[in-house]
Amino acid sequence: MSSPAPPSDEGVYGITVAAQLVGMEVQSLRLYESRGLLKPDRTEGGTRRYSEDDLARLRRIAGLIAEGVNLTGIRMLLELQDENHRLRGQIRRQAVPRRRR
């Protein structure tokens, strides 16, 4: 019997494995973190741990770079997407009919 997969936001991959999974160099992951494009989990010892959500974000970054968007533009786009996602979740929670007592 296999164990359940960790939540998509739980950091499980080290930086080398994460870089291999998304086809990037380790230095690129460090650069993107330093530019505020992603924030991987850290162990108590400070080792980066990347989640499935982080890997999806890195793939999104790679796609935007391929389209010619610079890192500043990517940061702005990702911030807007994050805010949009947050607001949509807030709207969904408010739209759920409340039970009457």
MARDO-798130 format. One record per residue (C-alpha): x, y, z. Coordinates in steps of 0.2 Angstrom, whole numbers, padded with zeros to 4 digits, always signed. Each point is the difference from the previous one (the first is absolute). Layout:
BEGIN
XYZ...
//
This chain:
BEGIN
+0000+0000+0000+0007+0017-0005+0000+0015+0012-0011+0015-0005+0009+0014-0010+0004+0015+0010-0010+0016-0002+0005+0010-0015+0006+0014+0010+0012-0011+0011+0018+0002-0004+0008-0017-0003+0013+0002-0014+0017+0006+0002+0007+0013-0011+0009-0011-0012-0014-0012-0002-0012+0015-0003+0011+0007-0013+0001-0016-0009-0019-0003+0001-0003+0017-0009+0015+0000-0011+0009+0015+0007+0017+0003+0008+0001+0001+0019+0007+0018-0001-0016+0005-0009-0010-0006+0014+0010+0010+0012-0001+0015-0011-0019-0001-0001-0001-0002+0019+0011+0015+0002-0011+0010-0012-0015-0004+0010-0008-0011-0013-0002-0015+0012+0003-0004+0018+0004-0019+0003-0002-0007+0017+0015-0002+0011+0006-0013+0012+0005+0005+0017+0018-0001-0007-0004+0012-0014-0001-0012-0014-0012+0004-0014-0015-0012-0002-0011+0002-0016-0018-0005-0001-0010-0005-0015-0008+0017+0000+0018+0008-0001+0004-0012-0015-0016+0006-0009+0006+0018+0004+0017-0003-0007-0008-0007-0016-0010+0015-0001+0015+0011+0002+0009-0010-0014-0015+0003-0012+0000+0018+0003+0019+0002-0003-0003-0010-0016-0013+0013-0005+0013+0014+0003-0006+0007+0017+0014+0006+0011+0001-0005+0019-0008+0017+0006-0015-0003-0012-0001-0018+0006+0000+0005+0018-0014+0013-0004-0010-0013-0009+0002-0014+0013-0006+0013+0014-0015+0004-0010-0004-0018-0003+0002-0004+0019-0011+0014+0004-0013-0005-0012+0000-0018+0007-0002+0007+0017-0014+0011-0004-0009-0014-0010+0001-0012+0016-0007+0014+0010-0015+0002-0011-0003-0018-0001+0000-0001+0019-0012+0014+0001-0011-0007-0013-0003-0016+0009-0018+0001+0007-0001+0001+0019-0011-0012+0009-0014+0008+0010-0002-0005+0018
//
